[in-house]
Amino acid sequence: IQLNDIEVDSPSVVLTTALGFATVLSETPQFKAFEQAYEAFNNDVAAHQSLSAYQDKAKSLRAVLTLNAVSETERAELESLKNDYMKRPSVQAYAVAEAELTALCQQTAGIISEAIGLNYAAACGASCCG
């Protein structure tokens, strides 16, 4: 099937259907959990400070990391900063919620693909649907 061979309804019907889908998606437990986790992460000042510390250290070591010439002490410090960030409850909750929402989107893309006889995710390019 080529895209030119696919019948598409009027723009208003497509928009109405897309908005309906978005509304249903936004009401799922996965989407709501993602929103809550995002909000919690966004408001976690310590998590952002921890991320900044890790990014600053990684940036300062970028050249030696690229050359694989970083000392064990610096590598351990960088790993410790990364672990401190990853251990934050808001970071962990956000990662879990994001993975669950992504899985739902991938499952939905599979259903859409099956219904239309076209690999929906591939036809749309890079997206959360993979």
N, C-alpha and C positions, 0 to 999 in steps of 0.2 A: 504494500500500500504506500502510495506517495501522498504527501500532504495535499497536493492539488486534487487528488481523487476523493478527499474526505468532504462530505457535505457539512457545512457549518450553518447553524441557525442564525437568525438576525442578531446583530450586536446587543440589542436590548435583552434578548432571551439568554444569550451567553453571559452577559453581565449579571442578570438576575440569578441565574443558576450558580455562577461563581460566588456571588454574595451570600446566597443560601448555604453553599458549601462552607464558606469561610465562617459563617455564623455557627453552623453545626460543629466545625472543627474547634472554634473558640470555646465551645461549651463542654468539650471533652475533659475528663479528669487530667489527662496528660498535658493539655494546653494550660489548664488552670494551675497545675503544679509547676509548669515551666514559668509561667508569669510570676507566681509567688517566689520561686527560687531566684529568678532574675532580680526581682525587687529586693529580696533579702541580700543577695550578692552585691547589688548596686549600692546598697546602704551600708555595707560592711567596710568601714574605713580601714580597719586593721587588715582585711584581705587585700584591699587595694594598695596599702603600704607594703605588704608582704610581696605582692606581685611586682611593684615598682623596685623593691630592693633586689629581687631576682633578675628583673630585666636590666637594671643598671649594672649589676655584676656581670651578666651575660654580655652586655654591650661592651663593657670594659675589657672583657676577655675574648671578644670576637676574633681578633686576629690570631691570637695564640691557639684558640680553639680550632680555627680553620686549619692551622698548621699542625694540629695535634701536639702542641708544645706546651700545654698548660701543666703547671705543677700539680702534684697530687693534693697538696694543701688547697690550692685554688679550686680544683675540681671538686673536692669534698665540700668546700664552702658553698660553691654554686649548687651542688646537689642538696645541701642542707637548706639553702634558701628556697629551692624548688619544693622540697618536702614540707617545709613550714607553710608554704602557700597551699599546697595540695591537701594538707591536713585540716585546713579551715573548714568548719562545718558548712558554711555558705557556699564554698567552692565545690565541695563534694555533692551537696544537694543540687546545685546548679548543673553539674556534670551528669548526674543521674537523671534529672528532669529533662535535660537536653537530649540524652540518649533515648529516653522513653518517647519523647515527642518525635524524634527522628524516626524511630521504629514505626510509630503510628503513621507518619507521612509516607514512609516506604511501603507499608502495608496498603495504604490508601492508593498510592500510585500503582501498585500491582492490580488492585481492583479496577481502577480506571483503565489501565492498559488492557486488561482482559475484556472489559466491556466494550472498548472501542477497537480492539484488534490491532493496537499499535503500542509500542513501548513508550508510554507516556513520559517517563522520566528522561529517557534518551532524547525524545523529540523536543523536550523543553530545555535541554542543556543542563548545565550545572544548577543544582537546587538541593534543598533539604531532602528531596526524594531520592537522591543518589545517582 
